[in-house]
């Protein structure tokens, strides 16, 4: 595998960070490593943003469900 080309490897269930790191630092040039760092940081920020959105949306759904249940319980 050429230096840092298998980006799907990071998403694999069997991903081995140490092996991936070792492969990158032994086969990639410094400019390629720096480019991969930027790519990884971008992916991390995007995933973090998506996670925050999911938590926010689920939090509001739970609050709405709680309010609905409380309103229904008033009738019984």
Short mmCIF file of the C-alpha atoms (twelve columns), coordinates in Angstrom:
data_MODEL
# 
_entry.id   MODEL 
# 
loop_
_atom_site.group_PDB 
_atom_site.id 
_atom_site.type_symbol 
_atom_site.label_atom_id 
_atom_site.label_alt_id 
_atom_site.label_comp_id 
_atom_site.label_asym_id 
_atom_site.label_seq_id 
_atom_site.Cartn_x 
_atom_site.Cartn_y 
_atom_site.Cartn_z 
_atom_site.pdbx_PDB_model_num 
ATOM 1  C CA . UNK A 1  0.000   0.000  0.000  1 
ATOM 2  C CA . UNK A 2  1.456   3.385  -0.975 1 
ATOM 3  C CA . UNK A 3  2.049   5.901  1.742  1 
ATOM 4  C CA . UNK A 4  -1.172  6.955  3.497  1 
ATOM 5  C CA . UNK A 5  -3.498  6.045  0.620  1 
ATOM 6  C CA . UNK A 6  -5.865  3.674  2.410  1 
ATOM 7  C CA . UNK A 7  -7.979  6.227  4.302  1 
ATOM 8  C CA . UNK A 8  -10.781 3.669  4.772  1 
ATOM 9  C CA . UNK A 9  -8.448  1.661  6.986  1 
ATOM 10 C CA . UNK A 10 -9.029  4.140  9.824  1 
ATOM 11 C CA . UNK A 11 -12.771 3.395  9.720  1 
ATOM 12 C CA . UNK A 12 -12.270 -0.365 9.957  1 
ATOM 13 C CA . UNK A 13 -13.324 -2.291 13.059 1 
ATOM 14 C CA . UNK A 14 -9.918  -3.992 12.937 1 
ATOM 15 C CA . UNK A 15 -8.007  -0.687 12.789 1 
ATOM 16 C CA . UNK A 16 -4.647  -0.872 14.552 1 
ATOM 17 C CA . UNK A 17 -3.450  2.662  15.326 1 
ATOM 18 C CA . UNK A 18 0.110   1.599  16.159 1 
ATOM 19 C CA . UNK A 19 0.546   -0.333 12.896 1 
ATOM 20 C CA . UNK A 20 -0.988  2.511  10.897 1 
ATOM 21 C CA . UNK A 21 1.302   5.034  12.590 1 
ATOM 22 C CA . UNK A 22 4.366   2.853  12.073 1 
ATOM 23 C CA . UNK A 23 3.473   2.403  8.395  1 
ATOM 24 C CA . UNK A 24 3.014   6.146  7.913  1 
ATOM 25 C CA . UNK A 25 6.236   7.272  9.566  1 
ATOM 26 C CA . UNK A 26 8.360   4.651  7.828  1 
ATOM 27 C CA . UNK A 27 6.980   5.104  4.294  1 
ATOM 28 C CA . UNK A 28 5.766   8.721  4.003  1 
ATOM 29 C CA . UNK A 29 7.679   11.892 3.328  1 
ATOM 30 C CA . UNK A 30 7.349   14.813 5.732  1 
ATOM 31 C CA . UNK A 31 5.061   16.792 3.390  1 
ATOM 32 C CA . UNK A 32 2.814   13.739 3.036  1 
ATOM 33 C CA . UNK A 33 2.722   13.269 6.820  1 
ATOM 34 C CA . UNK A 34 1.790   16.915 7.313  1 
ATOM 35 C CA . UNK A 35 -0.945  16.617 4.683  1 
ATOM 36 C CA . UNK A 36 -2.325  13.511 6.400  1 
ATOM 37 C CA . UNK A 37 -2.270  15.330 9.733  1 
ATOM 38 C CA . UNK A 38 -4.437  18.095 8.294  1 
ATOM 39 C CA . UNK A 39 -6.812  15.504 6.797  1 
ATOM 40 C CA . UNK A 40 -7.120  13.667 10.112 1 
ATOM 41 C CA . UNK A 41 -7.678  16.875 12.069 1 
ATOM 42 C CA . UNK A 42 -10.403 17.881 9.614  1 
ATOM 43 C CA . UNK A 43 -12.071 14.464 9.956  1 
ATOM 44 C CA . UNK A 44 -11.847 14.631 13.765 1 
ATOM 45 C CA . UNK A 45 -13.429 18.101 13.853 1 
ATOM 46 C CA . UNK A 46 -16.207 17.011 11.510 1 
ATOM 47 C CA . UNK A 47 -16.951 13.883 13.543 1 
ATOM 48 C CA . UNK A 48 -16.925 15.882 16.771 1 
ATOM 49 C CA . UNK A 49 -19.358 18.379 15.283 1 
ATOM 50 C CA . UNK A 50 -21.649 15.558 14.142 1 
ATOM 51 C CA . UNK A 51 -21.492 13.975 17.605 1 
ATOM 52 C CA . UNK A 52 -22.395 17.265 19.269 1 
ATOM 53 C CA . UNK A 53 -25.341 17.702 16.899 1 
ATOM 54 C CA . UNK A 54 -26.586 14.195 17.660 1 
ATOM 55 C CA . UNK A 55 -26.343 14.751 21.405 1 
ATOM 56 C CA . UNK A 56 -28.115 18.120 21.121 1 
ATOM 57 C CA . UNK A 57 -30.916 16.689 18.957 1 
ATOM 58 C CA . UNK A 58 -31.453 13.652 21.182 1 
ATOM 59 C CA . UNK A 59 -31.435 15.828 24.300 1 
ATOM 60 C CA . UNK A 60 -34.235 17.957 22.906 1 
ATOM 61 C CA . UNK A 61 -36.181 14.887 21.790 1 
ATOM 62 C CA . UNK A 62 -35.926 13.447 25.305 1 
ATOM 63 C CA . UNK A 63 -37.135 16.689 26.845 1 
ATOM 64 C CA . UNK A 64 -40.067 16.810 24.406 1 
ATOM 65 C CA . UNK A 65 -40.929 13.185 25.234 1 
ATOM 66 C CA . UNK A 66 -40.768 13.944 28.956 1 
ATOM 67 C CA . UNK A 67 -43.085 16.920 28.510 1 
ATOM 68 C CA . UNK A 68 -45.518 14.832 26.448 1 
ATOM 69 C CA . UNK A 69 -45.566 12.079 29.052 1 
ATOM 70 C CA . UNK A 70 -46.123 14.615 31.811 1 
ATOM 71 C CA . UNK A 71 -49.021 16.159 29.873 1 
ATOM 72 C CA . UNK A 72 -50.593 12.751 29.248 1 
ATOM 73 C CA . UNK A 73 -50.214 11.785 32.918 1 
ATOM 74 C CA . UNK A 74 -52.266 14.845 33.935 1 
ATOM 75 C CA . UNK A 75 -55.283 13.248 32.261 1 
ATOM 76 C CA . UNK A 76 -55.053 10.017 34.234 1 
# 
